Amino acid sequence: MKKFIKKYEEIVTAENLLLAWEDFLKGKRKRFDVIIFQGNLFDNIIGLQRDLINKTYRHGGYQAFNISDPKPRNIHKATVCDRLLHHLLYRETCKYFDSHFIYDSYSCRLSKGKHRAIRCFNKFARSVSKNNKATVWVLKCDIRKFFASIDHKILKNILSGYIEDEKLLWLFGKVIDSFHTPGREGTGLPLGNLTSQLLVNIYMNEFDQFVKRTLKIKFYVRYADDFLFINRDKEYLIKLLPELEKFLEEKLKLAMHPKKVFLKTLNSGVDFLGWVQFHGYRVLRTTTKNRMLKKIKINKSQPTLVAYLALLKHGNSYKIKNKINSINKPL
């Protein structure tokens, strides 16, 4: 494996920090903390660069708040200075790490995403079923408390296999150790950090490589902590599950969610990334559909309707489109 060879000093330049700042600014220009930081931008950039060069940088704390996305999530927001650093690390290393990921990992990557993951699933299903001529079995799995369970020591050890520069490893370590799951020192990454999106993909790439290189499984798709396997042989998938659980537990200290592991035929419908997948078509998950209709009743603005109708284009949604139109129909 070709290691990341760019030196720490080449990364932590004022020029690179300014480029990272331009990336960070997108969609955030009117936020109060960003305005304050930008009001003294030159001194803030030079100060951060000085701390990085001298290795006196210390990551600050986090502001916690809750969102519904759609389920409740606890988000942790770093200071502007720290988020600028996150953008710098992401900007400088993302392409390198992405080149080492398997093709069918779809979360938080350029030219990937949920819709492409779903299209990949459908393509695999057609291939395995020989265009719906054979029964297809799908083993779908989910990691329990994914972000909260990432082990810092294991993650830093994985990074050391890619990165030679000790100073760069030190900086990644500062970001990783800036947060831990309450009651679990040395464990967890914060939802909200740009670097967390990259780091969890690096972490789960160990599992992806095990699936592809050791188990040599072709029909496998992963999006974050949701992943599935497609096969015509039900018994094969049943025997596969303990191997997957063993690797996750022993190598990554992760556990599958016992209530979110399913083995079922595609004909019975497979719930994946908000859609229930069948042969040749997909429908919205019932909870997603009900939540959408509830929100539209509250907010009937044109941008909201356009956004939901754009989402519905990705599936078979004639009935729900009619319901939306009836809600929006003037009295």
PyMOL commands that set and color helices and strands:
alter all, ss='L'
color gray80, all
select helices_A, chain A and resi 8-11+14-25+32-39+41-54+80-98+114-129+147-149+152-160+166-176+194-214+234-252+266-268+286-298+302-312+318-328
alter helices_A, ss='H'
color red, helices_A
select strands_A, chain A and resi 62-68+72-78+137-142+220-223+226-231+262-265+270-272+275-278+281-284
alter strands_A, ss='S'
color yellow, strands_A
deselect
rebuild
show_as cartoon
